[in-house]
Amino acid sequence: MNLTCVSCPVRDSAACSVLNDEERDALASAGRTRTLRRGEMLFAAGDDDAACATLVTGALKITATDRDGNEQILALVHPSGFIGEMFVPFAHHDVVALTNSQLCVFAQKDMQRAIEEYPALARALLRRSQEDLHATRSLLELTAHGSAESRLAALLCDFAQAASDSPCHPAKEFELPLTRGEMANMLGLTIETVSRKLGELEDAGAIRRIGKRGIELLDHGYLLALSGKDED
């Protein structure tokens, strides 16, 4: 098997995990590893034949820019997440690294060929597309109707789960991949509101802030109840 695949930290959670060793090795031979620094762009809206990629480490944001130059964060991508718009001639959104990130990158034509050759991979990517669509709809619903507390609690729950090695248990400590300004942008709040609500969650004993971006999760159940995720 390809050495990169053997040591890959998301080999058991990425879409390619459904492939056997021989199939994964063949897929890996068509790809390459790419490292992005914080703020570096993977591809921009309008790029022709934008690449497809699996995020190995780090975090990415998917954004759109309006006519006035204002950025809107549409989604976040965490390790094992798949990035890429298949079967379209150009990218519709910018994809930018939030932290130093490592990716397995494939030309669109190579990924399309792999989907045709490996039905299990096609099904895995379809499932991920459905999960991403559900997450996007949930975010839209939350920002449209949820209180500031519920929006922030939901986002913190997502960060804790994304930072965990377990699909069942959130990480006890994690670093915020977004600045407070970016969190406000994504949630439709002001920076002042995000700062105040973080302080209120800390006062309530749900979290403890560590340094500039560190978060210790003290009461996950409280955050879940506040976010409404415990009803999903």
N, C-alpha and C positions, 0 to 999 in steps of 0.2 A: 504494500500500500504506500501511497505517497507519504513521505515523512511529515509534511505539513499537516496532513489529515490525521496522522497518528497522534500528534501533539496538540491538535486543535482543541481549545477549551469549550467549543460549542458543537463538537462532532456528534454528541448525543441529543442535541436539541434543535439544531438547524434543520432546514428542509431536507438537506442531503442525507440526514441520518436514516432515511428509509431505504437508501441504496445499500447493496452489498459491497464488500471490499473491492471487488473488481470494477463494479460500476462507479464507485466513488473515485477510484484511482483514475479511471478514464475521464471523469468529469474534471478532476483536479488538474489533469494534464492540459486542459483547454483554458484554464484560468490563471490568474496571477495574484500575488499578494500586493496590496497597496496600503500605505500608511498615510493618514491625514493628520495634520496638526489642527489644534483648535482654531475654528474660523475658516479653515480651508474648505473649498467646495468640491464635492464629488462630481456633480454636474449641475448645469444651470438650465432653467426653463428655455426651451428653444433649441437645445443641443441636438444635433442629428445623431440618430442611432446611439442614444445614451446607454451606458453600460448597465448591467445588472450586477448585484453584489449581495453577499451575505456579510453582515457585521459580525466580526469576531470579538473585538473588544472596543470599548468606548461608547459613544452615544452620538446620534445624528438628529438633526431637525429637518423636517420637510416644510418649506415655506413658499408663500406667494407674495408678490409685491404689487400694490395697487398703483394707479396712475400718478399718485402724489409721492410715490417712493416709500410708502409705509409698508413695513414687513408684517405679515401675519403668519404665526406658527400654526400649521395645520395638523402636524403629527410629530411624534418622536419615534425614533427607532433605537431599540436596545439590542444587546448582543443576542445573536442567532436570528435577528430580524432580516427579512429579505427586502431589498430595495430595487426598484426597476419597474418600468411600465412596458409590459410585453405587447408586441404586435401593434405598436404605434410608431410613426416615423420620427418623432421627436419628443423630448421630455416636456412635461407640462409644469413642473415645479422645480425649485432649487432644492438641492440636498447639501447640507452644510454640517461639518463636524462641530459638535458642541464641546468635545474633549478630544485629546489625542486618541485616534481610533485606527484600528487595523481591520481590513476587509479582504475577502476573497472576491475578486472582480472577474466578470465574464463578459465578453462581447455579446450583444443581444442575439446575434445569429447562432452563437455557440449554445446559449441557454435555450433557445427555441429548438435546436436540434436535440438537446438533451431531453427536453420535455416530450418530444416525439418518440425518442428511443426508450425512455423510462417512464411508463405510465404511473408508477408509484410516486415519482417526483412530481409529476403533473398534479396528482391528487393532493400531495402535501402542500404544494404552492397554492392550490385552490383553497384548501382549508385555511391557510395563512391569510389569503386575500379576504376570505369571509370574516376572519377574526379582526383584521384591520378595519374592514368596513363597519363591523359592530362597534369597535372602539371609537371610530370617527363619529358614528351616530350618537353614541353615548356622550361623547364630548360636546357635540352640538346641543344635545338635550340639556346637559348639565349647565353649559354657559348661557343657555336661553332661559332656564327656569330655576336653576339651583342657587342657593345663597352663596355668599362669599366663603363662608365656613365650609360648606359641602364641596365646593369646587376645589378649594385648597386641600381638604382632607383626601378627596379622591385622587388628586395628583400625587400627594405624598404616598398614598397606598400603592399607586402604580410604580413610583420610584423605588419603594422598598421591595416590591416583588421583582422588578427588573434587576435589582442588585443582588438577588438571592440565587444560590445554586440549586435551590429546591423549588419545584413547581407548587408545593403546598404551603411553604412557610416563607414569610417575608424576611429580608435581611434585618438584623437588629441595628446595624449601623450602616450608613451609606452617605455618599457625597451627592449633593444636589447638582444635576447636570446643567440646570438652567440658573441664570442670574435671577434676582428678584424682578428685574425689568422684563426678562423673557417669560417668567412665570405669569406676570401680570398681563403681558401680551397674549399669552395662550389662553388664559382664563377669562379675559375680558374684564380685568380689574385694574386698579391703579397700583403703582408701586407701594404707595403709602398703605393701602388696604392689605396688600400681601404681607408687608412688614408687621402691621398691627395684628393680623390674624395669626401669623406665626408666633408672635408673642403670647397671644391668648391661648393657643394650643399648648405652648410650653407651660403657661401658668396653670392650665387644666391638668397637667401631668401626662399628656399624650406623647410629647416629644421632648427632647433636650437638644438644644443647638450646641454644636461643637465647632469652635472657630468660625471661619467665614461661611463655609458651605456644608459642614458636617452635620448630620442628623442622627440622633440615637432614638430609636423607636421604643417607647415605654409602654404604650397602651394601644396596640393595633386594633383591638376590638372597639375602642372608643372612636378611632378614626373611621373604621368601617361603618359604624352606626351613623356617624355624622355625614359620611359621604353617600349613604344609601346603598353601597355596594353589597352589604350583607343581605340585601333583598333580591340580588340577582340570582 
